[in-house]
């Protein structure tokens, strides 16, 4: 598809997402979601947080979650990025039967550059992220040090961890850079 002219590079944006799972092999679900995000032609997974085990919030009669966050670089605008994330949830067996109920995978778009929007499908920044330790603690791990929310997220995460942890504990780490490196076979 060469026309002899250089294609102009597409503008990339940074986005931050939360990932969670409390059904089946929870850690494997997180890994699969990251893999599918990375395989998307318009998404690059830049950084991933530690994995934290957290108590359920809202509907509490369910298993504990594994939660993490990821920093993405994407050429997609917010709504197409959200739709790509929803498709990945569907591919990984997500069913939306009970609000805040058990799920194989949950992908939430938290931040997209400095975009502020309020649509039926998507509100940015995520409206409840600053109230949720299970979002803030992993988000603190991946936020760019100069991000405008870094200090606020760090303070809120530290408070949550000091005030009894709000049911959140370090579970594991996923060494994303090694896992996503091309093999030499």
C-alpha positions in Angstrom: 0.0 0.0 0.0 2.9 2.4 -0.8 2.0 5.6 -2.5 5.5 6.9 -2.5 4.6 9.4 0.2 5.6 9.1 3.8 2.6 8.3 6.1 2.3 10.8 8.9 2.8 9.1 12.3 -0.4 8.7 14.2 -0.7 10.6 17.4 -0.4 8.5 20.5 -2.0 9.1 23.9 -1.4 7.7 27.3 -4.2 6.0 29.1 -4.4 4.2 32.5 -6.7 1.2 33.1 -7.6 -1.0 36.0 -7.8 -4.8 35.7 -9.6 -7.1 38.1 -10.6 -10.8 38.3 -12.2 -13.0 40.9 -13.3 -16.1 39.0 -11.2 -19.1 37.8 -7.4 -18.6 37.5 -7.5 -15.0 38.4 -3.8 -14.2 37.7 -4.0 -16.0 34.4 -7.0 -13.9 33.5 -5.0 -10.7 34.2 -2.1 -12.0 32.1 -4.5 -12.9 29.2 -6.1 -9.5 29.3 -2.6 -7.8 29.2 -1.6 -10.1 26.3 -4.8 -9.3 24.3 -4.3 -5.6 25.0 -0.7 -5.8 23.7 -1.7 -7.8 20.6 -4.2 -5.0 19.6 -2.6 -3.1 16.7 -3.4 0.3 18.3 -2.5 -0.4 22.0 0.9 -0.8 23.6 1.2 -1.9 27.3 3.9 0.4 28.7 3.9 -0.5 32.5 2.0 -2.8 34.8 1.5 -2.5 38.5 2.0 -5.2 41.2 -0.9 -7.5 41.6 -3.0 -7.0 44.7 -5.6 -9.3 46.4 -8.6 -7.3 47.5 -11.8 -7.8 49.3 -14.9 -7.3 47.2 -16.7 -4.0 47.4 -20.4 -3.4 47.0 -21.7 -7.0 46.5 -19.5 -8.7 49.1 -20.8 -12.3 48.9 -18.1 -13.4 46.4 -14.5 -14.4 46.2 -11.6 -11.9 46.6 -10.3 -10.1 43.6 -6.9 -9.8 42.1 -6.5 -6.2 40.9 -3.8 -4.3 39.0 -3.4 -1.3 36.8 -1.6 -0.7 33.5 -0.3 2.3 31.6 -1.1 2.2 27.9 0.0 4.1 24.8 -2.7 4.1 22.2 -3.7 5.7 18.9 -7.3 5.1 19.8 -9.6 7.8 21.1 -11.3 7.1 24.5 -14.5 5.5 23.1 -12.8 3.1 20.7 -10.3 2.2 23.4 -13.2 1.5 25.8 -14.9 -0.7 23.1 -11.6 -2.6 22.5 -11.5 -3.2 26.3 -15.1 -4.4 26.4 -14.4 -6.8 23.5 -11.4 -8.3 25.4 -13.7 -8.8 28.4 -16.2 -10.6 26.2 -13.4 -12.8 24.7 -12.4 -13.8 28.2 -15.9 -14.8 29.2 -17.1 -11.7 31.1 -20.8 -11.9 31.9 -22.7 -8.9 33.3 -25.3 -10.7 35.5 -24.9 -9.0 38.9 -23.9 -5.4 39.4 -20.5 -5.5 41.1 -20.7 -9.2 41.0 -18.2 -11.9 40.3 -16.3 -11.6 37.0 -13.7 -13.4 35.0 -12.2 -10.1 34.0 -13.0 -6.4 34.5 -11.2 -3.7 32.5 -11.9 -0.1 33.5 -10.6 3.0 31.7 -9.5 5.3 34.5 -7.7 8.1 32.8 -7.0 9.2 29.2 -4.5 12.0 29.0 -6.2 15.1 30.5 -9.5 14.3 28.8 -12.6 15.1 30.8 -15.8 13.7 29.4 -19.2 12.5 30.5 -21.1 10.2 28.2 -23.6 7.4 29.0 -20.9 4.8 28.3 -17.9 6.5 29.6 -17.0 9.1 32.2 -13.4 10.4 32.4 -11.6 10.5 34.7 -13.3 7.4 36.2 -15.8 8.9 38.7 -15.1 6.6 41.7 -11.4 5.8 41.3 -10.3 8.2 44.1 -12.6 6.4 46.5 -11.3 2.9 45.9 -8.1 1.6 47.4 -8.2 -1.4 45.0 -7.8 1.1 42.1 -5.5 3.7 43.8 -2.9 1.4 45.1 -2.1 -0.3 41.8 -2.6 3.0 39.9 0.1 4.6 42.1 2.5 1.9 40.8 2.1 2.9 37.1 1.3 6.6 37.1 4.0 8.7 35.5 5.9 10.4 38.3 4.9 13.8 36.9 1.2 13.0 36.3 -1.1 15.6 37.9 -2.8 12.8 40.0 0.4 11.1 41.3 0.6 12.9 44.6 -3.2 12.7 45.3 -3.2 9.0 44.3 -0.2 8.3 46.5 -1.6 10.0 49.5 -5.0 8.2 49.1 -3.3 4.9 48.6 -1.0 5.4 51.6 -4.0 6.3 53.8 -5.9 3.3 52.6 -3.0 1.0 53.4 -2.4 2.6 56.8 -6.1 2.5 57.8 -6.2 -1.3 57.9 -5.5 -1.8 54.2 -9.2 -1.7 53.2 -8.8 -5.4 52.5 -5.9 -5.0 50.1 -2.6 -7.0 50.1 0.3 -7.4 47.7 -0.3 -10.7 45.8 2.4 -11.0 43.2 4.2 -9.2 40.4 4.0 -9.7 36.7 7.2 -9.0 34.9 5.6 -7.5 31.8 8.7 -6.5 29.9 10.1 -10.0 30.0 6.8 -11.6 29.3 6.2 -9.5 26.3 9.7 -9.6 24.8 9.9 -11.5 21.5 11.3 -15.0 21.8 14.5 -15.9 20.1 13.4 -19.2 18.7 
